[in-house]
């Protein structure tokens, strides 16, 4: 499982996290896969494109996982 550090930010939007992880080529494609229900947050399907991901959450997409840390 990969680790994503928020550094001094309180959260990261889900669509931005997919781009930053390299799981998506663009914001538009990230938003599309989220809307289609292909992304899970803490084991639950998440369809809100701008969902605020905070520390200690786990995001999954196509067999890849990332844990968000403060």
PDB file of N, CA, C and O in Angstrom:
ATOM      1  N   UNK A   1       0.854  -1.184   0.000  1.00  0.00           N
ATOM      2  CA  UNK A   1       0.000   0.000   0.000  1.00  0.00           C
ATOM      3  C   UNK A   1       0.893   1.238   0.000  1.00  0.00           C
ATOM      4  O   UNK A   1       1.880   1.313   0.731  1.00  0.00           O
ATOM      5  N   UNK A   2       0.528   2.194  -0.825  1.00  0.00           N
ATOM      6  CA  UNK A   2       1.269   3.443  -0.899  1.00  0.00           C
ATOM      7  C   UNK A   2       0.817   4.396   0.207  1.00  0.00           C
ATOM      8  O   UNK A   2      -0.236   4.209   0.817  1.00  0.00           O
ATOM      9  N   UNK A   3       1.628   5.411   0.447  1.00  0.00           N
ATOM     10  CA  UNK A   3       1.308   6.439   1.443  1.00  0.00           C
ATOM     11  C   UNK A   3       1.294   7.792   0.741  1.00  0.00           C
ATOM     12  O   UNK A   3       2.188   8.100  -0.047  1.00  0.00           O
ATOM     13  N   UNK A   4       0.280   8.593   1.031  1.00  0.00           N
ATOM     14  CA  UNK A   4       0.197   9.970   0.520  1.00  0.00           C
ATOM     15  C   UNK A   4       0.196  10.901   1.725  1.00  0.00           C
ATOM     16  O   UNK A   4      -0.632  10.752   2.624  1.00  0.00           O
ATOM     17  N   UNK A   5       1.109  11.851   1.749  1.00  0.00           N
ATOM     18  CA  UNK A   5       1.213  12.781   2.870  1.00  0.00           C
ATOM     19  C   UNK A   5       0.527  14.100   2.533  1.00  0.00           C
ATOM     20  O   UNK A   5       0.816  14.722   1.511  1.00  0.00           O
ATOM     21  N   UNK A   6      -0.383  14.515   3.405  1.00  0.00           N
ATOM     22  CA  UNK A   6      -1.085  15.792   3.233  1.00  0.00           C
ATOM     23  C   UNK A   6      -0.173  16.983   3.503  1.00  0.00           C
ATOM     24  O   UNK A   6      -0.465  18.106   3.092  1.00  0.00           O
ATOM     25  N   UNK A   7       0.932  16.730   4.194  1.00  0.00           N
ATOM     26  CA  UNK A   7       1.849  17.760   4.640  1.00  0.00           C
ATOM     27  C   UNK A   7       1.078  18.739   5.525  1.00  0.00           C
ATOM     28  O   UNK A   7       0.580  18.322   6.571  1.00  0.00           O
ATOM     29  N   UNK A   8       0.958  19.984   5.172  1.00  0.00           N
ATOM     30  CA  UNK A   8       0.279  20.935   6.060  1.00  0.00           C
ATOM     31  C   UNK A   8      -1.158  21.220   5.645  1.00  0.00           C
ATOM     32  O   UNK A   8      -1.806  22.108   6.199  1.00  0.00           O
ATOM     33  N   UNK A   9      -1.653  20.465   4.669  1.00  0.00           N
ATOM     34  CA  UNK A   9      -3.021  20.673   4.193  1.00  0.00           C
ATOM     35  C   UNK A   9      -3.992  19.831   5.019  1.00  0.00           C
ATOM     36  O   UNK A   9      -3.640  18.727   5.435  1.00  0.00           O
ATOM     37  N   UNK A  10      -5.208  20.330   5.266  1.00  0.00           N
ATOM     38  CA  UNK A  10      -6.177  19.555   6.057  1.00  0.00           C
ATOM     39  C   UNK A  10      -6.803  18.389   5.280  1.00  0.00           C
ATOM     40  O   UNK A  10      -7.259  17.412   5.874  1.00  0.00           O
ATOM     41  N   UNK A  11      -6.820  18.503   3.948  1.00  0.00           N
ATOM     42  CA  UNK A  11      -7.438  17.463   3.118  1.00  0.00           C
ATOM     43  C   UNK A  11      -6.937  17.582   1.682  1.00  0.00           C
ATOM     44  O   UNK A  11      -6.240  18.534   1.327  1.00  0.00           O
ATOM     45  N   UNK A  12      -7.306  16.593   0.860  1.00  0.00           N
ATOM     46  CA  UNK A  12      -7.073  16.634  -0.578  1.00  0.00           C
ATOM     47  C   UNK A  12      -8.372  16.159  -1.226  1.00  0.00           C
ATOM     48  O   UNK A  12      -9.002  15.225  -0.733  1.00  0.00           O
ATOM     49  N   UNK A  13      -8.772  16.788  -2.315  1.00  0.00           N
ATOM     50  CA  UNK A  13      -9.987  16.353  -3.007  1.00  0.00           C
ATOM     51  C   UNK A  13      -9.697  15.041  -3.728  1.00  0.00           C
ATOM     52  O   UNK A  13      -8.599  14.829  -4.242  1.00  0.00           O
ATOM     53  N   UNK A  14     -10.694  14.170  -3.756  1.00  0.00           N
ATOM     54  CA  UNK A  14     -10.529  12.834  -4.324  1.00  0.00           C
ATOM     55  C   UNK A  14     -10.021  12.877  -5.763  1.00  0.00           C
ATOM     56  O   UNK A  14      -9.111  12.128  -6.118  1.00  0.00           O
ATOM     57  N   UNK A  15     -10.598  13.744  -6.594  1.00  0.00           N
ATOM     58  CA  UNK A  15     -10.160  13.808  -7.996  1.00  0.00           C
ATOM     59  C   UNK A  15      -8.694  14.241  -8.091  1.00  0.00           C
ATOM     60  O   UNK A  15      -7.963  13.762  -8.958  1.00  0.00           O
ATOM     61  N   UNK A  16      -8.262  15.143  -7.204  1.00  0.00           N
ATOM     62  CA  UNK A  16      -6.865  15.579  -7.198  1.00  0.00           C
ATOM     63  C   UNK A  16      -5.937  14.460  -6.733  1.00  0.00           C
ATOM     64  O   UNK A  16      -4.829  14.319  -7.249  1.00  0.00           O
ATOM     65  N   UNK A  17      -6.382  13.672  -5.769  1.00  0.00           N
ATOM     66  CA  UNK A  17      -5.563  12.565  -5.271  1.00  0.00           C
ATOM     67  C   UNK A  17      -5.290  11.558  -6.386  1.00  0.00           C
ATOM     68  O   UNK A  17      -4.166  11.074  -6.517  1.00  0.00           O
ATOM     69  N   UNK A  18      -6.293  11.241  -7.183  1.00  0.00           N
ATOM     70  CA  UNK A  18      -6.097  10.312  -8.289  1.00  0.00           C
ATOM     71  C   UNK A  18      -5.053  10.837  -9.266  1.00  0.00           C
ATOM     72  O   UNK A  18      -4.225  10.074  -9.763  1.00  0.00           O
ATOM     73  N   UNK A  19      -5.091  12.137  -9.543  1.00  0.00           N
ATOM     74  CA  UNK A  19      -4.095  12.736 -10.439  1.00  0.00           C
ATOM     75  C   UNK A  19      -2.710  12.717  -9.797  1.00  0.00           C
ATOM     76  O   UNK A  19      -1.733  12.346 -10.449  1.00  0.00           O
ATOM     77  N   UNK A  20      -2.614  13.110  -8.540  1.00  0.00           N
ATOM     78  CA  UNK A  20      -1.322  13.176  -7.851  1.00  0.00           C
ATOM     79  C   UNK A  20      -0.671  11.801  -7.707  1.00  0.00           C
ATOM     80  O   UNK A  20       0.554  11.684  -7.710  1.00  0.00           O
ATOM     81  N   UNK A  21      -1.491  10.770  -7.581  1.00  0.00           N
ATOM     82  CA  UNK A  21      -0.982   9.402  -7.472  1.00  0.00           C
ATOM     83  C   UNK A  21      -0.576   8.840  -8.834  1.00  0.00           C
ATOM     84  O   UNK A  21       0.072   7.796  -8.911  1.00  0.00           O
ATOM     85  N   UNK A  22      -0.956   9.531  -9.902  1.00  0.00           N
ATOM     86  CA  UNK A  22      -0.656   9.042 -11.244  1.00  0.00           C
ATOM     87  C   UNK A  22      -1.632   7.987 -11.722  1.00  0.00           C
ATOM     88  O   UNK A  22      -1.380   7.294 -12.707  1.00  0.00           O
ATOM     89  N   UNK A  23      -2.753   7.868 -11.014  1.00  0.00           N
ATOM     90  CA  UNK A  23      -3.773   6.885 -11.379  1.00  0.00           C
ATOM     91  C   UNK A  23      -4.681   7.394 -12.482  1.00  0.00           C
ATOM     92  O   UNK A  23      -5.460   6.628 -13.049  1.00  0.00           O
ATOM     93  N   UNK A  24      -4.588   8.673 -12.791  1.00  0.00           N
ATOM     94  CA  UNK A  24      -5.438   9.285 -13.807  1.00  0.00           C
ATOM     95  C   UNK A  24      -4.614  10.295 -14.586  1.00  0.00           C
ATOM     96  O   UNK A  24      -3.772  10.990 -14.017  1.00  0.00           O
ATOM     97  N   UNK A  25      -4.857  10.375 -15.888  1.00  0.00           N
ATOM     98  CA  UNK A  25      -4.106  11.303 -16.744  1.00  0.00           C
ATOM     99  C   UNK A  25      -4.536  12.743 -16.563  1.00  0.00           C
ATOM    100  O   UNK A  25      -3.726  13.658 -16.706  1.00  0.00           O
ATOM    101  N   UNK A  26      -5.808  12.952 -16.251  1.00  0.00           N
ATOM    102  CA  UNK A  26      -6.328  14.314 -16.166  1.00  0.00           C
ATOM    103  C   UNK A  26      -7.440  14.396 -15.132  1.00  0.00           C
ATOM    104  O   UNK A  26      -7.937  13.381 -14.644  1.00  0.00           O
ATOM    105  N   UNK A  27      -7.813  15.616 -14.815  1.00  0.00           N
ATOM    106  CA  UNK A  27      -8.916  15.824 -13.899  1.00  0.00           C
ATOM    107  C   UNK A  27     -10.216  15.277 -14.452  1.00  0.00           C
ATOM    108  O   UNK A  27     -11.029  14.719 -13.716  1.00  0.00           O
ATOM    109  N   UNK A  28     -10.408  15.439 -15.750  1.00  0.00           N
ATOM    110  CA  UNK A  28     -11.639  14.962 -16.382  1.00  0.00           C
ATOM    111  C   UNK A  28     -11.753  13.438 -16.288  1.00  0.00           C
ATOM    112  O   UNK A  28     -12.826  12.912 -15.993  1.00  0.00           O
ATOM    113  N   UNK A  29     -10.658  12.738 -16.538  1.00  0.00           N
ATOM    114  CA  UNK A  29     -10.727  11.274 -16.461  1.00  0.00           C
ATOM    115  C   UNK A  29     -10.868  10.817 -15.011  1.00  0.00           C
ATOM    116  O   UNK A  29     -11.539   9.819 -14.743  1.00  0.00           O
ATOM    117  N   UNK A  30     -10.247  11.529 -14.074  1.00  0.00           N
ATOM    118  CA  UNK A  30     -10.402  11.195 -12.654  1.00  0.00           C
ATOM    119  C   UNK A  30     -11.857  11.350 -12.240  1.00  0.00           C
ATOM    120  O   UNK A  30     -12.412  10.476 -11.573  1.00  0.00           O
ATOM    121  N   UNK A  31     -12.470  12.446 -12.627  1.00  0.00           N
ATOM    122  CA  UNK A  31     -13.872  12.697 -12.280  1.00  0.00           C
ATOM    123  C   UNK A  31     -14.785  11.643 -12.897  1.00  0.00           C
ATOM    124  O   UNK A  31     -15.779  11.241 -12.291  1.00  0.00           O
ATOM    125  N   UNK A  32     -14.443  11.198 -14.099  1.00  0.00           N
ATOM    126  CA  UNK A  32     -15.269  10.193 -14.780  1.00  0.00           C
ATOM    127  C   UNK A  32     -15.234   8.859 -14.048  1.00  0.00           C
ATOM    128  O   UNK A  32     -16.283   8.253 -13.830  1.00  0.00           O
ATOM    129  N   UNK A  33     -14.040   8.386 -13.663  1.00  0.00           N
ATOM    130  CA  UNK A  33     -13.973   7.081 -12.990  1.00  0.00           C
ATOM    131  C   UNK A  33     -14.610   7.147 -11.599  1.00  0.00           C
ATOM    132  O   UNK A  33     -15.163   6.158 -11.118  1.00  0.00           O
ATOM    133  N   UNK A  34     -14.528   8.315 -10.957  1.00  0.00           N
ATOM    134  CA  UNK A  34     -15.191   8.476  -9.658  1.00  0.00           C
ATOM    135  C   UNK A  34     -16.702   8.413  -9.839  1.00  0.00           C
ATOM    136  O   UNK A  34     -17.391   7.697  -9.114  1.00  0.00           O
ATOM    137  N   UNK A  35     -17.212   9.167 -10.811  1.00  0.00           N
ATOM    138  CA  UNK A  35     -18.658   9.206 -11.064  1.00  0.00           C
ATOM    139  C   UNK A  35     -19.204   7.833 -11.447  1.00  0.00           C
ATOM    140  O   UNK A  35     -20.352   7.511 -11.140  1.00  0.00           O
ATOM    141  N   UNK A  36     -18.381   7.023 -12.119  1.00  0.00           N
ATOM    142  CA  UNK A  36     -18.805   5.688 -12.540  1.00  0.00           C
ATOM    143  C   UNK A  36     -18.745   4.667 -11.404  1.00  0.00           C
ATOM    144  O   UNK A  36     -19.136   3.515 -11.589  1.00  0.00           O
ATOM    145  N   UNK A  37     -18.262   5.079 -10.235  1.00  0.00           N
ATOM    146  CA  UNK A  37     -18.248   4.194  -9.080  1.00  0.00           C
ATOM    147  C   UNK A  37     -17.070   3.244  -8.994  1.00  0.00           C
ATOM    148  O   UNK A  37     -17.168   2.188  -8.370  1.00  0.00           O
ATOM    149  N   UNK A  38     -15.944   3.611  -9.622  1.00  0.00           N
ATOM    150  CA  UNK A  38     -14.773   2.739  -9.627  1.00  0.00           C
ATOM    151  C   UNK A  38     -13.805   3.004  -8.476  1.00  0.00           C
ATOM    152  O   UNK A  38     -12.804   2.301  -8.338  1.00  0.00           O
ATOM    153  N   UNK A  39     -14.092   4.010  -7.649  1.00  0.00           N
ATOM    154  CA  UNK A  39     -13.175   4.391  -6.568  1.00  0.00           C
ATOM    155  C   UNK A  39     -13.839   4.137  -5.220  1.00  0.00           C
ATOM    156  O   UNK A  39     -15.016   4.437  -5.023  1.00  0.00           O
ATOM    157  N   UNK A  40     -13.061   3.578  -4.301  1.00  0.00           N
ATOM    158  CA  UNK A  40     -13.571   3.331  -2.949  1.00  0.00           C
ATOM    159  C   UNK A  40     -12.765   4.142  -1.941  1.00  0.00           C
ATOM    160  O   UNK A  40     -11.556   4.326  -2.083  1.00  0.00           O
ATOM    161  N   UNK A  41     -13.470   4.620  -0.923  1.00  0.00           N
ATOM    162  CA  UNK A  41     -12.837   5.300   0.211  1.00  0.00           C
ATOM    163  C   UNK A  41     -13.229   4.518   1.457  1.00  0.00           C
ATOM    164  O   UNK A  41     -14.413   4.373   1.763  1.00  0.00           O
ATOM    165  N   UNK A  42     -12.240   4.021   2.166  1.00  0.00           N
ATOM    166  CA  UNK A  42     -12.465   3.181   3.353  1.00  0.00           C
ATOM    167  C   UNK A  42     -13.404   2.012   3.057  1.00  0.00           C
ATOM    168  O   UNK A  42     -14.236   1.648   3.888  1.00  0.00           O
ATOM    169  N   UNK A  43     -13.261   1.430   1.868  1.00  0.00           N
ATOM    170  CA  UNK A  43     -14.034   0.247   1.507  1.00  0.00           C
ATOM    171  C   UNK A  43     -15.401   0.506   0.920  1.00  0.00           C
ATOM    172  O   UNK A  43     -16.086  -0.436   0.521  1.00  0.00           O
ATOM    173  N   UNK A  44     -15.825   1.777   0.856  1.00  0.00           N
ATOM    174  CA  UNK A  44     -17.138   2.123   0.314  1.00  0.00           C
ATOM    175  C   UNK A  44     -16.993   2.897  -0.986  1.00  0.00           C
ATOM    176  O   UNK A  44     -16.125   3.762  -1.106  1.00  0.00           O
ATOM    177  N   UNK A  45     -17.844   2.587  -1.960  1.00  0.00           N
ATOM    178  CA  UNK A  45     -17.822   3.308  -3.232  1.00  0.00           C
ATOM    179  C   UNK A  45     -18.104   4.784  -2.972  1.00  0.00           C
ATOM    180  O   UNK A  45     -19.042   5.139  -2.257  1.00  0.00           O
ATOM    181  N   UNK A  46     -17.273   5.632  -3.565  1.00  0.00           N
ATOM    182  CA  UNK A  46     -17.424   7.084  -3.410  1.00  0.00           C
ATOM    183  C   UNK A  46     -17.625   7.706  -4.790  1.00  0.00           C
ATOM    184  O   UNK A  46     -16.783   7.548  -5.673  1.00  0.00           O
ATOM    185  N   UNK A  47     -18.734   8.410  -4.974  1.00  0.00           N
ATOM    186  CA  UNK A  47     -19.025   9.018  -6.278  1.00  0.00           C
ATOM    187  C   UNK A  47     -18.938  10.542  -6.249  1.00  0.00           C
ATOM    188  O   UNK A  47     -19.177  11.191  -7.267  1.00  0.00           O
ATOM    189  N   UNK A  48     -18.601  11.115  -5.107  1.00  0.00           N
ATOM    190  CA  UNK A  48     -18.432  12.579  -5.029  1.00  0.00           C
ATOM    191  C   UNK A  48     -17.028  12.921  -5.503  1.00  0.00           C
ATOM    192  O   UNK A  48     -16.043  12.550  -4.865  1.00  0.00           O
ATOM    193  N   UNK A  49     -16.939  13.623  -6.613  1.00  0.00           N
ATOM    194  CA  UNK A  49     -15.651  13.914  -7.237  1.00  0.00           C
ATOM    195  C   UNK A  49     -14.747  14.756  -6.344  1.00  0.00           C
ATOM    196  O   UNK A  49     -13.532  14.556  -6.322  1.00  0.00           O
ATOM    197  N   UNK A  50     -15.331  15.687  -5.616  1.00  0.00           N
ATOM    198  CA  UNK A  50     -14.541  16.589  -4.784  1.00  0.00           C
ATOM    199  C   UNK A  50     -14.610  16.214  -3.298  1.00  0.00           C
ATOM    200  O   UNK A  50     -14.404  17.058  -2.425  1.00  0.00           O
ATOM    201  N   UNK A  51     -14.899  14.953  -3.029  1.00  0.00           N
ATOM    202  CA  UNK A  51     -14.928  14.455  -1.658  1.00  0.00           C
ATOM    203  C   UNK A  51     -13.596  14.792  -0.987  1.00  0.00           C
ATOM    204  O   UNK A  51     -12.532  14.559  -1.561  1.00  0.00           O
ATOM    205  N   UNK A  52     -13.657  15.334   0.213  1.00  0.00           N
ATOM    206  CA  UNK A  52     -12.449  15.725   0.931  1.00  0.00           C
ATOM    207  C   UNK A  52     -11.862  14.508   1.640  1.00  0.00           C
ATOM    208  O   UNK A  52     -12.469  13.952   2.554  1.00  0.00           O
ATOM    209  N   UNK A  53     -10.688  14.113   1.208  1.00  0.00           N
ATOM    210  CA  UNK A  53      -9.996  12.973   1.786  1.00  0.00           C
ATOM    211  C   UNK A  53      -9.068  13.496   2.878  1.00  0.00           C
ATOM    212  O   UNK A  53      -8.227  14.364   2.640  1.00  0.00           O
ATOM    213  N   UNK A  54      -9.238  12.951   4.080  1.00  0.00           N
ATOM    214  CA  UNK A  54      -8.463  13.416   5.227  1.00  0.00           C
ATOM    215  C   UNK A  54      -7.515  12.307   5.710  1.00  0.00           C
ATOM    216  O   UNK A  54      -7.547  11.181   5.215  1.00  0.00           O
ATOM    217  N   UNK A  55      -6.682  12.656   6.677  1.00  0.00           N
ATOM    218  CA  UNK A  55      -5.709  11.699   7.212  1.00  0.00           C
ATOM    219  C   UNK A  55      -6.386  10.425   7.699  1.00  0.00           C
ATOM    220  O   UNK A  55      -7.495  10.457   8.234  1.00  0.00           O
ATOM    221  N   UNK A  56      -5.710   9.320   7.506  1.00  0.00           N
ATOM    222  CA  UNK A  56      -6.113   7.978   7.931  1.00  0.00           C
ATOM    223  C   UNK A  56      -7.190   7.336   7.071  1.00  0.00           C
ATOM    224  O   UNK A  56      -7.699   6.271   7.420  1.00  0.00           O
ATOM    225  N   UNK A  57      -7.547   7.959   5.954  1.00  0.00           N
ATOM    226  CA  UNK A  57      -8.474   7.307   5.033  1.00  0.00           C
ATOM    227  C   UNK A  57      -7.673   6.510   4.011  1.00  0.00           C
ATOM    228  O   UNK A  57      -6.523   6.834   3.716  1.00  0.00           O
ATOM    229  N   UNK A  58      -8.299   5.463   3.475  1.00  0.00           N
ATOM    230  CA  UNK A  58      -7.672   4.615   2.458  1.00  0.00           C
ATOM    231  C   UNK A  58      -8.505   4.711   1.186  1.00  0.00           C
ATOM    232  O   UNK A  58      -9.720   4.517   1.204  1.00  0.00           O
ATOM    233  N   UNK A  59      -7.831   5.012   0.089  1.00  0.00           N
ATOM    234  CA  UNK A  59      -8.490   5.142  -1.213  1.00  0.00           C
ATOM    235  C   UNK A  59      -8.027   3.986  -2.097  1.00  0.00           C
ATOM    236  O   UNK A  59      -6.837   3.678  -2.161  1.00  0.00           O
ATOM    237  N   UNK A  60      -8.994   3.343  -2.783  1.00  0.00           N
ATOM    238  CA  UNK A  60      -8.701   2.210  -3.657  1.00  0.00           C
ATOM    239  C   UNK A  60      -9.199   2.488  -5.065  1.00  0.00           C
ATOM    240  O   UNK A  60     -10.270   3.059  -5.267  1.00  0.00           O
ATOM    241  N   UNK A  61      -8.380   2.062  -6.046  1.00  0.00           N
ATOM    242  CA  UNK A  61      -8.771   2.194  -7.451  1.00  0.00           C
ATOM    243  C   UNK A  61      -8.026   1.137  -8.257  1.00  0.00           C
ATOM    244  O   UNK A  61      -6.797   1.089  -8.223  1.00  0.00           O
ATOM    245  N   UNK A  62      -8.734   0.312  -8.962  1.00  0.00           N
ATOM    246  CA  UNK A  62      -8.188  -0.728  -9.825  1.00  0.00           C
ATOM    247  C   UNK A  62      -7.107  -1.560  -9.140  1.00  0.00           C
ATOM    248  O   UNK A  62      -6.041  -1.790  -9.709  1.00  0.00           O
ATOM    249  N   UNK A  63      -7.384  -2.008  -7.926  1.00  0.00           N
ATOM    250  CA  UNK A  63      -6.444  -2.854  -7.217  1.00  0.00           C
ATOM    251  C   UNK A  63      -5.308  -2.105  -6.521  1.00  0.00           C
ATOM    252  O   UNK A  63      -4.499  -2.715  -5.821  1.00  0.00           O
ATOM    253  N   UNK A  64      -5.247  -0.813  -6.706  1.00  0.00           N
ATOM    254  CA  UNK A  64      -4.209  -0.002  -6.044  1.00  0.00           C
ATOM    255  C   UNK A  64      -4.811   0.638  -4.804  1.00  0.00           C
ATOM    256  O   UNK A  64      -5.994   0.976  -4.780  1.00  0.00           O
ATOM    257  N   UNK A  65      -3.989   0.801  -3.777  1.00  0.00           N
ATOM    258  CA  UNK A  65      -4.458   1.414  -2.536  1.00  0.00           C
ATOM    259  C   UNK A  65      -3.465   2.468  -2.085  1.00  0.00           C
ATOM    260  O   UNK A  65      -2.255   2.321  -2.260  1.00  0.00           O
ATOM    261  N   UNK A  66      -3.995   3.531  -1.505  1.00  0.00           N
ATOM    262  CA  UNK A  66      -3.148   4.553  -0.896  1.00  0.00           C
ATOM    263  C   UNK A  66      -3.750   4.948   0.445  1.00  0.00           C
ATOM    264  O   UNK A  66      -4.957   5.154   0.565  1.00  0.00           O
ATOM    265  N   UNK A  67      -2.893   5.049   1.443  1.00  0.00           N
ATOM    266  CA  UNK A  67      -3.331   5.526   2.760  1.00  0.00           C
ATOM    267  C   UNK A  67      -2.879   6.968   2.893  1.00  0.00           C
ATOM    268  O   UNK A  67      -1.723   7.297   2.627  1.00  0.00           O
ATOM    269  N   UNK A  68      -3.799   7.820   3.305  1.00  0.00           N
ATOM    270  CA  UNK A  68      -3.515   9.244   3.458  1.00  0.00           C
ATOM    271  C   UNK A  68      -3.042   9.496   4.887  1.00  0.00           C
ATOM    272  O   UNK A  68      -3.674   9.071   5.854  1.00  0.00           O
ATOM    273  N   UNK A  69      -1.929  10.188   4.993  1.00  0.00           N
ATOM    274  CA  UNK A  69      -1.345  10.524   6.304  1.00  0.00           C
ATOM    275  C   UNK A  69      -1.239  12.033   6.434  1.00  0.00           C
ATOM    276  O   UNK A  69      -1.115  12.747   5.439  1.00  0.00           O
ATOM    277  N   UNK A  70      -1.289  12.511   7.674  1.00  0.00           N
ATOM    278  CA  UNK A  70      -1.180  13.951   7.942  1.00  0.00           C
ATOM    279  C   UNK A  70       0.210  14.440   7.557  1.00  0.00           C
ATOM    280  O   UNK A  70       0.510  15.625   7.703  1.00  0.00           O
TER     281      UNK A  70
END
